[in-house]
């Protein structure tokens, strides 16, 4: 009986050992011909202090896209990206400002109006990095033509839009959302690091560590933790600012192993420090929650 018990324990140990060593492939593997809805939402509370005056700002910013997988191979896919909706609501010192691409009233100023239905193409690699962005100039022309009443106004609108919607900025924005994959086989409990940069308003570098926490029913569960750094310059409303900010991000995500689709991601971020503007030092503190959800629509 003793020998049988020892053998059974050995078999059990080997079984657990084999399970623990199982490796998984996590990568972008979107099937050609499929379409996905992507939603990216950011809620932020920003506290600033300049010359003893405190300013509190609440912001809600969201973008809804459709990704149509047009062609590609096992390494790269070409995706047509269509803006379904982009919106922003901010409130500070009793004032509220809201813009929404769904509001197509041409009598009101709304730089988001031209974005509804706008599209461009991107090529994404298996590791989630964006290899190229194309079609941006045509997209800006289409957006400006919806909003301008004559050629001079159209060109002015296009020039203003191009400061935010340009190939490099859009590449960074997409990578900050989609570049989550390890680029290697991973086991449960194993971690990898991804470094992304973004400058839509202020410059931000994010160094994020992902850990494969579990795999169940074809879904990979990830833990997220990392650091944020903002050291650089940007311009807003005609003012140039220099940032010296640091922070953290933490959260979780779920990926479909078969396609690599980010089904759900929830990340809490904090960023604080100082900014310099026109000789003034601004104390800055941002607390926010970023959410990404996606689903197949055909």
Kinemage of the C-alpha trace (Angstrom):
@kinemage 1
@onewidth
@group {chain A} dominant
@subgroup {mainchain}
@vectorlist {calphas} color= white
{ca unk a 1} P 0.000 0.000 0.000
{ca unk a 2} L 2.834 2.340 0.795
{ca unk a 3} L 4.403 1.938 -2.667
{ca unk a 4} L 1.074 2.580 -4.407
{ca unk a 5} L 0.559 5.754 -2.332
{ca unk a 6} L 4.010 7.075 -3.281
{ca unk a 7} L 3.440 6.354 -6.976
{ca unk a 8} L 0.079 8.129 -6.902
{ca unk a 9} L 1.623 11.149 -5.242
{ca unk a 10} L 4.321 11.242 -7.926
{ca unk a 11} L 1.732 11.118 -10.702
{ca unk a 12} L -0.232 13.902 -9.011
{ca unk a 13} L 2.889 16.033 -8.636
{ca unk a 14} L 3.841 15.542 -12.277
{ca unk a 15} L 0.317 16.473 -13.365
{ca unk a 16} L 0.375 19.724 -11.383
{ca unk a 17} L 3.885 20.470 -12.627
{ca unk a 18} L 2.865 20.047 -16.272
{ca unk a 19} L -0.163 22.299 -15.730
{ca unk a 20} L 1.951 25.007 -14.121
{ca unk a 21} L 4.408 24.970 -17.026
{ca unk a 22} L 1.791 25.333 -19.773
{ca unk a 23} L 2.529 28.264 -22.067
{ca unk a 24} L 0.098 30.560 -23.879
{ca unk a 25} L 0.306 32.697 -27.005
{ca unk a 26} L -1.118 36.180 -26.488
{ca unk a 27} L -1.021 38.263 -29.654
{ca unk a 28} L -3.104 40.237 -32.123
{ca unk a 29} L -4.731 37.646 -34.361
{ca unk a 30} L -7.880 39.381 -35.622
{ca unk a 31} L -9.569 37.264 -38.345
{ca unk a 32} L -9.789 38.924 -41.765
{ca unk a 33} L -13.335 39.975 -42.585
{ca unk a 34} L -14.406 40.480 -38.975
{ca unk a 35} L -15.589 43.750 -37.440
{ca unk a 36} L -15.261 44.900 -33.852
{ca unk a 37} L -16.669 47.750 -31.803
{ca unk a 38} L -14.080 49.409 -29.563
{ca unk a 39} L -14.963 51.865 -26.815
{ca unk a 40} L -12.357 53.899 -24.896
{ca unk a 41} L -13.573 56.042 -21.971
{ca unk a 42} L -11.574 58.186 -19.561
{ca unk a 43} L -12.960 59.827 -16.413
{ca unk a 44} L -10.626 62.349 -14.789
{ca unk a 45} L -10.527 64.591 -11.751
{ca unk a 46} L -7.842 67.263 -12.096
{ca unk a 47} L -6.804 69.583 -9.270
{ca unk a 48} L -4.531 72.530 -10.073
{ca unk a 49} L -3.145 75.340 -7.984
{ca unk a 50} L -1.477 78.464 -9.405
{ca unk a 51} L -0.582 81.603 -7.444
{ca unk a 52} L -2.643 80.341 -4.518
{ca unk a 53} L -5.775 79.822 -6.618
{ca unk a 54} L -7.198 76.306 -6.746
{ca unk a 55} L -8.976 75.033 -9.848
{ca unk a 56} L -10.860 71.740 -9.882
{ca unk a 57} L -11.780 70.145 -13.203
{ca unk a 58} L -13.885 67.062 -13.904
{ca unk a 59} L -13.669 65.485 -17.362
{ca unk a 60} L -15.364 62.633 -19.166
{ca unk a 61} L -13.872 61.780 -22.582
{ca unk a 62} L -14.907 58.893 -24.805
{ca unk a 63} L -14.306 57.518 -28.286
{ca unk a 64} L -16.211 54.723 -30.023
{ca unk a 65} L -14.638 53.069 -33.059
{ca unk a 66} L -15.418 50.278 -35.512
{ca unk a 67} L -12.417 48.176 -36.555
{ca unk a 68} L -12.930 46.379 -39.896
{ca unk a 69} L -10.184 43.798 -40.531
{ca unk a 70} L -9.554 44.173 -44.263
{ca unk a 71} L -6.505 42.034 -45.080
{ca unk a 72} L -3.143 40.838 -43.807
{ca unk a 73} L -1.298 37.742 -42.612
{ca unk a 74} L -0.228 36.073 -39.364
{ca unk a 75} L 2.178 38.923 -38.585
{ca unk a 76} L 0.246 42.053 -39.566
{ca unk a 77} L -3.320 43.143 -40.258
{ca unk a 78} L -4.664 46.129 -42.165
{ca unk a 79} L -7.610 47.671 -40.348
{ca unk a 80} L -10.074 50.332 -41.431
{ca unk a 81} L -10.870 52.439 -38.375
{ca unk a 82} L -14.156 54.377 -38.359
{ca unk a 83} L -15.095 56.941 -35.711
{ca unk a 84} L -18.612 56.211 -34.546
{ca unk a 85} L -18.625 58.799 -31.788
{ca unk a 86} L -16.274 61.064 -29.853
{ca unk a 87} L -17.452 63.152 -26.926
{ca unk a 88} L -16.164 65.254 -24.056
{ca unk a 89} L -17.735 66.915 -21.055
{ca unk a 90} L -15.766 69.060 -18.642
{ca unk a 91} L -16.806 71.193 -15.691
{ca unk a 92} L -14.725 73.714 -13.745
{ca unk a 93} L -15.569 76.651 -11.493
{ca unk a 94} L -19.278 76.283 -12.227
{ca unk a 95} L -18.821 76.257 -15.991
{ca unk a 96} L -19.695 73.225 -18.126
{ca unk a 97} L -18.461 72.561 -21.647
{ca unk a 98} L -19.742 69.625 -23.693
{ca unk a 99} L -19.042 68.482 -27.248
{ca unk a 100} L -20.378 65.395 -28.977
{ca unk a 101} L -20.005 64.172 -32.555
{ca unk a 102} L -23.578 62.876 -32.347
{ca unk a 103} L -24.734 66.507 -32.181
{ca unk a 104} L -24.895 67.464 -35.862
{ca unk a 105} L -26.440 70.911 -35.327
{ca unk a 106} L -24.372 73.093 -37.683
{ca unk a 107} L -25.482 76.313 -35.951
{ca unk a 108} L -23.396 75.501 -32.872
{ca unk a 109} L -19.577 75.418 -32.682
{ca unk a 110} L -18.542 71.787 -32.392
{ca unk a 111} L -15.136 70.578 -33.635
{ca unk a 112} L -16.232 66.962 -33.062
{ca unk a 113} L -19.107 67.161 -35.551
{ca unk a 114} L -16.922 66.288 -38.539
{ca unk a 115} L -15.514 63.185 -36.856
{ca unk a 116} L -18.675 61.106 -37.022
{ca unk a 117} L -18.114 58.550 -39.758
{ca unk a 118} L -14.538 59.704 -40.428
{ca unk a 119} L -12.079 56.899 -41.155
{ca unk a 120} L -8.429 56.022 -41.670
{ca unk a 121} L -6.379 52.843 -42.057
{ca unk a 122} L -3.758 51.361 -39.778
{ca unk a 123} L -1.455 48.364 -39.943
{ca unk a 124} L -1.045 46.560 -36.633
{ca unk a 125} L 1.614 43.967 -35.822
{ca unk a 126} L 1.124 40.793 -33.796
{ca unk a 127} L 2.559 42.490 -30.684
{ca unk a 128} L 0.022 45.340 -30.945
{ca unk a 129} L 2.463 47.940 -32.248
{ca unk a 130} L 1.182 50.181 -35.031
{ca unk a 131} L 3.342 49.931 -38.148
{ca unk a 132} L 1.631 52.624 -40.195
{ca unk a 133} L -1.294 55.043 -40.344
{ca unk a 134} L -2.681 56.060 -43.744
{ca unk a 135} L -5.609 58.078 -45.063
{ca unk a 136} L -5.323 60.849 -42.469
{ca unk a 137} L -5.136 63.705 -44.999
{ca unk a 138} L -8.287 62.526 -46.764
{ca unk a 139} L -9.983 62.119 -43.387
{ca unk a 140} L -9.104 65.715 -42.431
{ca unk a 141} L -10.352 67.010 -45.791
{ca unk a 142} L -13.657 65.181 -45.318
{ca unk a 143} L -14.009 66.471 -41.744
{ca unk a 144} L -13.206 70.063 -42.701
{ca unk a 145} L -15.610 70.026 -45.666
{ca unk a 146} L -18.451 69.068 -43.307
{ca unk a 147} L -17.702 72.026 -41.065
{ca unk a 148} L -16.532 74.801 -43.422
{ca unk a 149} L -18.725 77.007 -45.580
{ca unk a 150} L -15.973 78.150 -47.984
{ca unk a 151} L -12.470 77.091 -49.014
{ca unk a 152} L -10.675 79.527 -46.698
{ca unk a 153} L -12.646 78.348 -43.676
{ca unk a 154} L -12.168 74.706 -44.694
{ca unk a 155} L -8.382 75.118 -44.830
{ca unk a 156} L -8.366 76.892 -41.470
{ca unk a 157} L -10.409 74.092 -39.879
{ca unk a 158} L -8.144 71.444 -41.419
{ca unk a 159} L -5.036 73.171 -40.043
{ca unk a 160} L -6.565 73.275 -36.553
{ca unk a 161} L -7.656 69.632 -36.688
{ca unk a 162} L -4.252 68.449 -37.916
{ca unk a 163} L -2.641 69.549 -34.639
{ca unk a 164} L -4.538 66.787 -32.859
{ca unk a 165} L -5.356 64.339 -35.643
{ca unk a 166} L -2.042 63.573 -37.315
{ca unk a 167} L -0.390 60.262 -38.189
{ca unk a 168} L 2.117 60.198 -35.336
{ca unk a 169} L -0.355 61.298 -32.668
{ca unk a 170} L -2.962 58.777 -33.819
{ca unk a 171} L -0.323 56.020 -33.967
{ca unk a 172} L 0.620 56.729 -30.345
{ca unk a 173} L -3.023 56.835 -29.269
{ca unk a 174} L -3.773 53.455 -30.840
{ca unk a 175} L -0.619 51.853 -29.430
{ca unk a 176} L -1.433 53.099 -25.930
{ca unk a 177} L -4.660 51.093 -26.142
{ca unk a 178} L -3.715 48.064 -28.251
{ca unk a 179} L -0.076 47.300 -27.440
{ca unk a 180} L -0.547 44.898 -24.543
{ca unk a 181} L 0.930 41.641 -25.877
{ca unk a 182} L 4.176 40.008 -24.643
{ca unk a 183} L 5.742 39.056 -27.974
{ca unk a 184} L 6.640 35.642 -26.539
{ca unk a 185} L 5.032 32.560 -25.021
{ca unk a 186} L 4.026 33.151 -21.401
{ca unk a 187} L 3.019 31.034 -18.423
{ca unk a 188} L 0.551 31.825 -15.673
{ca unk a 189} L 2.339 34.083 -13.200
{ca unk a 190} L 4.781 35.424 -15.805
{ca unk a 191} L 5.111 39.174 -16.510
{ca unk a 192} L 6.225 41.395 -19.378
{ca unk a 193} L 6.722 45.143 -19.823
{ca unk a 194} L 5.415 47.461 -22.543
{ca unk a 195} L 6.605 51.046 -23.041
{ca unk a 196} L 4.277 53.428 -24.916
{ca unk a 197} L 4.264 57.176 -25.525
{ca unk a 198} L 1.399 59.531 -26.238
{ca unk a 199} L 1.064 63.270 -26.865
{ca unk a 200} L -2.472 64.285 -27.639
{ca unk a 201} L -2.339 67.084 -25.054
{ca unk a 202} L 0.591 66.714 -22.663
{ca unk a 203} L 3.366 64.191 -23.406
{ca unk a 204} L 3.050 60.981 -21.381
{ca unk a 205} L 5.260 57.902 -21.337
{ca unk a 206} L 3.709 54.790 -19.808
{ca unk a 207} L 5.814 51.841 -18.686
{ca unk a 208} L 3.349 49.072 -17.931
{ca unk a 209} L 3.912 45.626 -16.472
{ca unk a 210} L 1.362 42.969 -17.445
{ca unk a 211} L 1.102 39.680 -15.552
{ca unk a 212} L -0.817 36.646 -16.791
{ca unk a 213} L -2.918 35.918 -13.725
{ca unk a 214} L -5.132 33.115 -15.021
{ca unk a 215} L -6.658 31.476 -18.092
{ca unk a 216} L -10.261 30.256 -18.103
{ca unk a 217} L -12.573 29.284 -20.971
{ca unk a 218} L -10.299 30.791 -23.600
{ca unk a 219} L -9.900 34.112 -21.782
{ca unk a 220} L -6.603 35.404 -20.399
{ca unk a 221} L -6.851 37.449 -17.194
{ca unk a 222} L -4.125 40.065 -16.773
{ca unk a 223} L -2.985 42.206 -13.861
{ca unk a 224} L -1.745 45.684 -14.774
{ca unk a 225} L 0.717 47.904 -12.913
{ca unk a 226} L 3.155 50.534 -14.029
{ca unk a 227} L 4.490 54.070 -13.992
{ca unk a 228} L 3.671 57.278 -15.848
{ca unk a 229} L 6.125 60.045 -16.693
{ca unk a 230} L 5.386 63.415 -18.272
{ca unk a 231} L 8.450 65.581 -18.870
{ca unk a 232} L 8.194 67.849 -21.876
{ca unk a 233} L 6.272 70.686 -23.462
{ca unk a 234} L 2.876 71.126 -25.044
{ca unk a 235} L 0.626 73.959 -26.104
{ca unk a 236} L -3.002 74.525 -25.205
{ca unk a 237} L -5.195 77.552 -25.965
{ca unk a 238} L -2.127 79.466 -27.120
{ca unk a 239} L -0.161 78.863 -23.924
{ca unk a 240} L 3.025 76.788 -23.795
{ca unk a 241} L 3.521 74.567 -20.752
{ca unk a 242} L 6.428 72.492 -19.451
{ca unk a 243} L 5.558 69.390 -17.434
{ca unk a 244} L 7.365 67.584 -14.623
{ca unk a 245} L 4.900 64.898 -13.585
{ca unk a 246} L 5.099 61.295 -12.395
{ca unk a 247} L 2.460 58.734 -11.494
{ca unk a 248} L 1.213 55.165 -11.507
{ca unk a 249} L -1.364 52.977 -13.213
{ca unk a 250} L -2.965 49.785 -11.912
{ca unk a 251} L -5.821 47.575 -13.009
{ca unk a 252} L -6.791 44.462 -14.928
{ca unk a 253} L -7.734 43.257 -18.395
{ca unk a 254} L -9.278 40.275 -20.142
{ca unk a 255} L -8.144 39.077 -23.577
{ca unk a 256} L -9.682 36.552 -25.917
{ca unk a 257} L -6.805 34.132 -26.511
{ca unk a 258} L -7.965 33.031 -29.967
{ca unk a 259} L -8.113 36.534 -31.498
{ca unk a 260} L -6.187 38.650 -28.989
{ca unk a 261} L -9.207 40.957 -28.691
{ca unk a 262} L -9.195 43.148 -25.570
{ca unk a 263} L -12.604 42.274 -24.180
{ca unk a 264} L -12.320 44.525 -21.143
{ca unk a 265} L -9.698 46.699 -19.515
{ca unk a 266} L -10.017 48.829 -16.377
{ca unk a 267} L -7.090 50.956 -15.212
{ca unk a 268} L -6.807 53.530 -12.438
{ca unk a 269} L -4.201 56.225 -13.023
{ca unk a 270} L -2.633 58.939 -10.896
{ca unk a 271} L -0.341 61.695 -12.143
{ca unk a 272} L 1.063 64.546 -10.072
{ca unk a 273} L 3.803 67.140 -9.969
{ca unk a 274} L 4.245 70.621 -11.416
{ca unk a 275} L 3.912 72.464 -14.705
{ca unk a 276} L 5.493 75.758 -15.738
{ca unk a 277} L 3.614 78.362 -17.773
{ca unk a 278} L 4.473 82.021 -18.384
{ca unk a 279} L 6.722 82.130 -15.325
{ca unk a 280} L 4.118 80.514 -13.074
{ca unk a 281} L 4.397 77.162 -11.296
{ca unk a 282} L 1.222 75.088 -11.440
{ca unk a 283} L 0.693 72.298 -8.932
{ca unk a 284} L -1.027 69.477 -10.754
{ca unk a 285} L -2.816 66.333 -9.552
{ca unk a 286} L -4.815 64.028 -11.846
{ca unk a 287} L -6.776 60.967 -10.737
{ca unk a 288} L -8.560 58.971 -13.394
{ca unk a 289} L -10.073 55.731 -14.574
{ca unk a 290} L -9.580 54.443 -18.135
{ca unk a 291} L -11.888 51.777 -19.552
{ca unk a 292} L -11.636 49.817 -22.790
{ca unk a 293} L -14.309 47.410 -24.022
{ca unk a 294} L -14.587 45.585 -27.322
{ca unk a 295} L -16.883 43.065 -28.982
{ca unk a 296} L -17.364 41.386 -32.347
{ca unk a 297} L -20.243 42.820 -34.359
{ca unk a 298} L -20.462 40.335 -37.257
